[in-house]
Structures are given as C-alpha cells and as structure tokens.
Amino acid sequence: MSVTISLIKGDGIGIDVSEAALYLAEKALAKVGVVPPKIFEVSAGAGYFAETGLDIEPQGEEKAGDADAIFMGAIGMPSIRHADGTEISPHLRLRERYKLYAGVRPIKAFPNVPMPLISPKTKNIDFVIIRESSEGLFYSAAVHGRSKVINDSVCDETLRITRDTSEKLHDFAFRFATKRKEKGYKAQVTCVDKANVFTAMAFFRQIFDEVSLRYPLISKSYRYVDATAFDLVRHPWTADVLVTENIFGDILSDLAGALVGGMGMAACGEIGEQIGLFQPAHGSGPDIMGKDIANPLAAIMSAGLMLDYLSEKLNEPAYEDAARILSSAIETGFAFNRLRPIELGGNMGTKAITKEISFLLDRENA
C-alpha cells in the first residue's frame, strides 16, 4: 500500500519539530514492519508569504489534500502580517476546505513533569477536548474575508453553527468516548457552550441532545464555557471528553495545555470525512527558532494521533501498533526521567529529545 503524507513545515520551530515528529513516526512504523509513507512538501506560511506574496504555494491546498493525511509544523510569525493586521493563516482555509470538523486535543499528565497545580490528583489528568474546527466564530476569520467593517466605525463578525457539522462533531465525540470506555475511562461527554445567552449555542446543545440518544451507554452532561474554565483550574482530573465550539475549544485547549506542562505538550489532530490534519497546537516560537531548545513532544504526539488516524482510515492495524509503541516510549521516557525538555525546566532541546525517544523506541516491544 502506498501511503502519502503532505508536509507543511511552516515557520520558525515548525521546521524542526515536524522533522523530528515524522522521523520518529517512520521509525515506529519500521519497528512494526510497515514501509514508511511517501512524504511530499507543500510550501506555506509567513516566510513563504514574505518571499512570494502568497500564503501557500499555487495549487498548494489541492496538493495537500491529495495525501492520506496532512502534517504541519507551525504557521505564522507576529512580525509578518497582512495589511489589516492579521497573521498569515492558510491552515484555516484547509480546515474549511476539507471540512475538518473534529479537532482532537488530548490533555494528559506525564510523570516527572512539573505542573502548576499542587494537588497530588494532577497525576490523574487525562481528558480530551473535541473542538469543532471549521465554523463557529472562526467562520469569520480574516482569511475567509467575511468580516464587515462599516464606515470604519463597526466590525461585524458572524458565529455560524450548522446542523450538518454539529451532528458530525457530536457523533464523533460520542464515538470517541465509546472507544475510551473500552480502555477503562468513565466515558462521559460534556457539551461546553454558552446556551444561556446565545441562540446558536442553544442550537448546538439541542443537536448534542439529539445525537446523544444514539449512545445510551455513554453518559452526558452540560457546562457553560466560563464554568468549564473555572473547573479546569479547580479539578481538571474530573474531566473526560469535552465537546465545544471552535473558539471556545481554541481557548480552553491552551488553558488545558498549561495544566500539563505547557504548549510543548499540546498535540492536535483535526479530522474530516476525507482527510485529517495533524499539528502541534503551539505557535512558531520566533523567539526560540534556530536555537535547538524547542520542545518537539507536541509535534511527536500529534504524529502519534496521525498514525492512529491512518490505522482507522486505511484499516491497517499496524499503524495503531506504531502509535502505541511511540506513545509508550514517551511514557517510559518521562517515567524514568529520561525526557527533560528545556521548556519544563530540564536540559534537553529538540535534538536531544528526538534522540532519546529514538533510543527508547529501539527497546519497545512491537
């Protein structure tokens, strides 16, 4: 089987972390006897924009979508912007073009990782945010050209919730919880919204209730987004699967990432019906680019999500095996204090972490 991955390295540390992630993904695949996928690059990002005036190469969106999966490092540089002040963000068009409705943001505490909360229960943090990634308030993101500026006095932007996308999103969340239940998790899906104020959010919750009827063995609950933010600081170890609108998920994911060490630990997969896009949730880190101090683990764990996705998409269990041994190597590395990212107060940069995980992969049982 010829499997292909389109690679957008992007900007800043995106180049280094994407190379590290795909190197380790290929090594994990080799460990289980799978031929590495064919990788082709697509040029995009702020650097490319500065050189060419384009945010992605000609036909780049089509080229990216021709693969079995898309992997991206990081896009955007604060110093390179459009005339309206917004940053370069072609990946938002990819989300909409390929209807990447389910943004999967796993939040997991690893041993020996310093965390801001002092409770011993923080070791039990292990939940997932399912963020709708193609509409919500991001429907009016600048890259789509839908904002309305009136007489230089008012700017109107639209939050869009559609039945079609929301049904797929909630169904994905309940299916995800079902898989977690098989692994021993409590399997509760919480609808995070602001249904007490916005009609769109009440509609979002209504569809959540309708879809929940298909999953009688999975418990459901509701939480307003502000209360959810409060709870994630107060007792994040009680969360399981949270499903929410685009911008709410964007904000809560960063808050949640901080709970388990920082954005260098924040993996992300964005799933659609035809293709998935995988990337670390952090930015391009212009202040640390080229210094070999970036934490590549968010990108590496995102590559693990990609392997799981390809396993299901292609009906190839070996890809899931590769994802498992990659995840196990990371867990082992932290358990024995062999992974010490500079971001977390340690002494290991991108290259050292990549080398150590490669070493641990050699010792994992396929």
Phi and psi in degrees as a GROMACS rama.xvg file:
@    title "Ramachandran Plot"
@    xaxis  label "Phi"
@    yaxis  label "Psi"
@TYPE xy
-96.2304  104.923  SER-2
-99.8155  137.023  VAL-3
-123.979  145.432  THR-4
-129.566  128.31  ILE-5
-91.0488  131.346  SER-6
-114.231  121.341  LEU-7
-111.791  100.328  ILE-8
-69.6087  -36.4445  LYS-9
78.768  -130.01  GLY-10
-124.229  159.771  ASP-11
54.4177  -130.455  GLY-12
-70.535  -10.6395  ILE-13
-55.0466  -34.9083  GLY-14
-64.3788  -50.0878  ILE-15
-68.0324  -44.8506  ASP-16
-71.5961  -32.391  VAL-17
-69.3452  -38.8774  SER-18
-64.4691  -41.6635  GLU-19
-62.9635  -44.648  ALA-20
-63.8587  -45.7043  ALA-21
-72.8157  -32.2177  LEU-22
-59.8822  -45.4908  TYR-23
-73.206  -34.1682  LEU-24
-62.9512  -42.3541  ALA-25
-65.1957  -38.375  GLU-26
-65.6936  -40.9421  LYS-27
-63.779  -39.3694  ALA-28
-65.0238  -42.6715  LEU-29
-61.6326  -34.7355  ALA-30
-60.7434  -32.5453  LYS-31
-101.339  12.0043  VAL-32
81.968  24.9678  GLY-33
-104.27  133.462  VAL-34
-64.542  132.339  VAL-35
-57.7785  145.818  PRO-36
-68.4611  159.806  PRO-37
-82.8066  129.196  LYS-38
-113.968  127.535  ILE-39
-127.048  139.949  PHE-40
-88.91  147.482  GLU-41
-123.001  123.769  VAL-42
-81.1457  128.114  SER-43
-163.351  160.226  ALA-44
122.999  -174.547  GLY-45
-68.7148  -40.2672  ALA-46
-62.3085  -42.7161  GLY-47
-65.1566  -37.63  TYR-48
-63.5466  -41.7749  PHE-49
-63.1776  -32.3286  ALA-50
-82.3979  -35.6694  GLU-51
-120.643  -17.1592  THR-52
82.6176  2.65005  GLY-53
-114.573  144.69  LEU-54
-87.5091  -12.8427  ASP-55
-151.411  149.665  ILE-56
-61.4908  155.889  GLU-57
-54.3404  132.872  PRO-58
60.5603  16.9456  GLN-59
-64.2599  -36.0116  GLY-60
-64.1301  -43.5565  GLU-61
-64.7643  -43.4298  GLU-62
-61.2906  -43.3966  LYS-63
-60.8618  -40.7483  ALA-64
-77.2593  -9.4514  GLY-65
-76.1864  -11.9796  ASP-66
-86.4779  175.154  ALA-67
-78.8395  -24.4683  ASP-68
-157.678  158.521  ALA-69
-115.005  133.615  ILE-70
-120.473  135.608  PHE-71
-132.16  141.266  MET-72
-79.3879  -78.4144  GLY-73
-163.857  145.151  ALA-74
-125.975  139.261  ILE-75
113.785  144.061  GLY-76
-140.53  126.352  MET-77
-56.4898  -26.5735  PRO-78
-83.1425  -9.03346  SER-79
-119.663  112.378  ILE-80
-136.965  162.972  ARG-81
-73.0952  168.745  HIS-82
-60.8546  -27.8954  ALA-83
-83.3154  1.65784  ASP-84
95.2813  -7.13644  GLY-85
-84.7895  154.413  THR-86
-83.3232  168.08  GLU-87
-74.0499  125.27  ILE-88
-150.176  61.2502  SER-89
-65.0622  -20.5335  PRO-90
-64.2881  -23.9934  HIS-91
-69.0546  -33.5959  LEU-92
-68.9446  -36.1135  ARG-93
-62.9799  -39.7251  LEU-94
-59.2114  -44.5952  ARG-95
-74.4555  -43.3735  GLU-96
-58.7537  -42.8736  ARG-97
-101.759  13.7872  TYR-98
48.6133  55.767  LYS-99
-82.4054  78.7704  LEU-100
-78.6902  -23.0123  TYR-101
-114.5  102.997  ALA-102
-90.8297  114.563  GLY-103
-96.5782  117.905  VAL-104
-122.622  90.7271  ARG-105
-74.3985  137.193  PRO-106
-123.831  110.666  ILE-107
-137.358  135.381  LYS-108
-85.1013  133.179  ALA-109
-108.446  150.541  PHE-110
-64.4756  147.894  PRO-111
67.2848  12.7075  ASN-112
-96.8499  121.619  VAL-113
-66.3698  134.102  PRO-114
-128.073  151.638  MET-115
-71.3727  -24.8642  PRO-116
-87.1726  137.227  LEU-117
-89.6089  -10.9235  ILE-118
-64.1127  137.832  SER-119
-63.6889  -16.2578  PRO-120
-72.2942  -10.6622  LYS-121
-60.858  -23.2442  THR-122
-64.9979  -15.2934  LYS-123
-94.7813  4.26702  ASN-124
-65.9318  120.351  ILE-125
-164.87  84.3649  ASP-126
-137.522  175.492  PHE-127
-135.668  132.437  VAL-128
-97.8846  126.094  ILE-129
-104.316  103.655  ILE-130
-100.58  122.656  ARG-131
-62.4582  132.116  GLU-132
-117.516  3.84654  SER-133
-120.411  -10.8249  SER-134
-140.345  -123.661  GLU-135
60.8959  -146.125  GLY-136
-71.148  -23.2879  LEU-137
-67.9062  -9.64827  PHE-138
-55.4267  -30.2582  TYR-139
-100.954  16.2691  SER-140
-55.4215  146.642  ALA-141
-55.131  -33.4015  ALA-142
-62.9094  -20.7428  VAL-143
-90.2726  -13.5326  HIS-144
67.5719  34.9404  GLY-145
-107.574  -5.03329  ARG-146
-71.2613  149.884  SER-147
-118.602  111.024  LYS-148
-99.4122  121.356  VAL-149
-109.724  113.184  ILE-150
53.3341  31.1992  ASN-151
56.3234  24.8348  ASP-152
-121.622  -30.4185  SER-153
-137.746  141.067  VAL-154
-122.951  119.231  CYS-155
-103.679  131.707  ASP-156
-132.263  143.478  GLU-157
-103.371  133.975  THR-158
-95.9689  120.621  LEU-159
-114.232  128.428  ARG-160
-122.966  122.205  ILE-161
-113.24  150.407  THR-162
-62.5031  -45.2585  ARG-163
-57.7533  -50.6649  ASP-164
-68.6807  -42.2635  THR-165
-66.2321  -36.3635  SER-166
-63.0544  -43.7306  GLU-167
-65.5525  -39.988  LYS-168
-62.2199  -51.2843  LEU-169
-66.9045  -37.1108  HIS-170
-62.5856  -41.157  ASP-171
-60.5509  -44.2316  PHE-172
-62.3681  -43.11  ALA-173
-70.0472  -36.8965  PHE-174
-65.4819  -38.7553  ARG-175
-62.5582  -42.7407  PHE-176
-65.7717  -34.2309  ALA-177
-63.2987  -41.6445  THR-178
-66.0066  -38.8083  LYS-179
-65.8115  -35.5935  ARG-180
-61.2652  -36.9106  LYS-181
-64.4903  -21.3317  GLU-182
-98.4532  4.9147  LYS-183
101.57  1.89229  GLY-184
-76.6393  164.752  TYR-185
-75.8585  -17.3415  LYS-186
61.8716  63.903  ALA-187
-123.083  128.664  GLN-188
-104.161  124.483  VAL-189
-109.747  125.217  THR-190
-83.9765  115.976  CYS-191
-102.402  118.276  VAL-192
-151.549  -165.836  ASP-193
-138.517  53.1251  LYS-194
-68.4556  -15.0701  ALA-195
-78.3824  -10.6449  ASN-196
-122.164  -40.3809  VAL-197
-110.342  131.051  PHE-198
-59.0677  -39.8749  THR-199
-60.0731  -36.9984  ALA-200
-74.373  -34.2432  MET-201
-64.5816  -37.5029  ALA-202
-64.876  -42.4887  PHE-203
-58.5015  -44.8259  PHE-204
-68.7094  -37.8871  ARG-205
-57.8692  -44.9977  GLN-206
-67.1415  -36.9793  ILE-207
-55.9215  -47.3104  PHE-208
-62.3629  -41.8298  ASP-209
-62.3774  -45.2597  GLU-210
-69.2614  -34.2268  VAL-211
-59.5267  -25.8261  SER-212
-63.7748  -21.4953  LEU-213
-78.7097  -9.85852  ARG-214
-129.383  68.9587  TYR-215
-65.9351  -18.1038  PRO-216
-89.8872  -2.95468  LEU-217
-108.545  125.912  ILE-218
-76.3764  154.873  SER-219
-131.379  157.335  LYS-220
-153.877  174.966  SER-221
-132.549  150.176  TYR-222
-155.923  133.112  ARG-223
-69.3906  150.81  TYR-224
-63.3508  -36.4702  VAL-225
-68.0028  -39.6418  ASP-226
-67.1281  -33.1911  ALA-227
-64.5147  -43.3686  THR-228
-58.8369  -42.2119  ALA-229
-61.6083  -46.0213  PHE-230
-66.8721  -34.2721  ASP-231
-67.522  -24.3972  LEU-232
-86.2217  -35.7662  VAL-233
-78.0211  -48.1441  ARG-234
-151.289  71.4179  HIS-235
-66.3144  -20.0675  PRO-236
-70.4818  -7.51915  TRP-237
-90.8995  -10.2045  THR-238
-78.147  152.612  ALA-239
-127.647  -82.5399  ASP-240
-121.896  119.031  VAL-241
-110.831  126.463  LEU-242
-116.092  133.166  VAL-243
-155.892  170.664  THR-244
-69.3311  166.053  GLU-245
-58.2353  -58.82  ASN-246
-72.5653  -32.1041  ILE-247
-61.6675  -43.0705  PHE-248
-66.1301  -35.2978  GLY-249
-60.6106  -48.5595  ASP-250
-71.6105  -46.0832  ILE-251
-65.3488  -32.1279  LEU-252
-64.4208  -39.5345  SER-253
-68.305  -42.2973  ASP-254
-58.7558  -45.5639  LEU-255
-65.9272  -37.6409  ALA-256
-60.0033  -38.4774  GLY-257
-64.0697  -28.1565  ALA-258
-67.9513  -24.1174  LEU-259
-116.31  20.6816  VAL-260
127.68  -25.8186  GLY-261
134.511  178.398  GLY-262
-69.7111  -18.4017  MET-263
-69.8366  -4.77654  GLY-264
-112.933  9.83556  MET-265
-103.176  96.9394  ALA-266
-84.0839  162.86  ALA-267
-155.409  136.879  CYS-268
-130.067  136.631  GLY-269
-119.463  113.458  GLU-270
-107.479  133.357  ILE-271
-122.547  -175.296  GLY-272
-75.0453  -25.4754  GLU-273
-109.557  -29.9312  GLN-274
-154.313  160.137  ILE-275
-124.188  147.681  GLY-276
-117.515  133.352  LEU-277
-126.857  135.035  PHE-278
-162.484  153.464  GLN-279
-66.938  148.379  PRO-280
-79.479  -7.34718  ALA-281
-81.2192  172.924  HIS-282
-88.923  -163.947  GLY-283
-86.419  -4.58969  SER-284
51.2237  56.2247  GLY-285
-59.9831  -24.7748  PRO-286
-75.3326  -16.2972  ASP-287
-121.402  3.12106  ILE-288
-62.6137  139.678  MET-289
78.3935  4.50278  GLY-290
-105.859  -1.03618  LYS-291
55.3789  42.0987  ASP-292
-124.482  -1.33735  ILE-293
-69.0988  145.785  ALA-294
-85.7193  114.356  ASN-295
-87.9097  2.96185  PRO-296
-65.3832  -34.4386  LEU-297
-60.9778  -41.5824  ALA-298
-68.5156  -41.0014  ALA-299
-64.2504  -42.844  ILE-300
-68.8316  -30.4736  MET-301
-65.7826  -37.0057  SER-302
-63.7742  -35.2175  ALA-303
-63.2346  -41.6637  GLY-304
-60.1519  -38.5747  LEU-305
-64.1275  -40.8924  MET-306
-62.719  -41.808  LEU-307
-60.9627  -43.538  ASP-308
-61.3029  -46.2471  TYR-309
-65.2477  -33.2574  LEU-310
-59.6854  -46.391  SER-311
-72.2722  -42.608  GLU-312
-63.7106  -42.3176  LYS-313
-97.6534  -1.36626  LEU-314
55.2394  48.462  ASN-315
-121.735  95.0303  GLU-316
-57.5363  -26.0425  PRO-317
-62.9348  -30.4031  ALA-318
-66.6272  -37.2677  TYR-319
-66.3306  -37.7202  GLU-320
-61.6459  -41.178  ASP-321
-63.5266  -41.8097  ALA-322
-62.0031  -39.0318  ALA-323
-64.7012  -45.923  ARG-324
-72.4928  -28.5762  ILE-325
-67.0672  -45.135  LEU-326
-62.6217  -39.9141  SER-327
-65.914  -37.5484  SER-328
-63.6198  -39.4534  ALA-329
-66.3433  -44.9154  ILE-330
-60.1406  -44.4691  GLU-331
-63.3844  -42.0477  THR-332
-58.8236  -42.7106  GLY-333
-73.8912  -38.9987  PHE-334
-59.985  -36.1852  ALA-335
-102.197  16.4207  PHE-336
56.9642  33.4896  ASN-337
-92.0459  -12.9263  ARG-338
-111.728  114.86  LEU-339
-134.875  75.3082  ARG-340
-61.2267  142.9  PRO-341
-57.7313  -37.79  ILE-342
-54.3292  -31.0802  GLU-343
-102.923  19.3501  LEU-344
90.4724  7.49267  GLY-345
-92.7658  -157.106  GLY-346
-128.488  19.4376  ASN-347
-116.699  127.29  MET-348
-94.4184  -165.208  GLY-349
-57.4998  -50.3663  THR-350
-66.4838  -41.9994  LYS-351
-65.8897  -41.0546  ALA-352
-65.3184  -42.4386  ILE-353
-61.5499  -44.0157  THR-354
-63.0927  -41.4013  LYS-355
-67.6696  -42.4107  GLU-356
-66.2823  -36.5884  ILE-357
-60.2747  -43.329  SER-358
-61.1288  -43.6549  PHE-359
-68.2806  -34.2115  LEU-360
-61.0997  -37.4633  LEU-361
-60.2135  -23.9057  ASP-362
-103.208  -2.09784  ARG-363
-77.7545  146.631  GLU-364
-83.9605  122.217  ASN-365
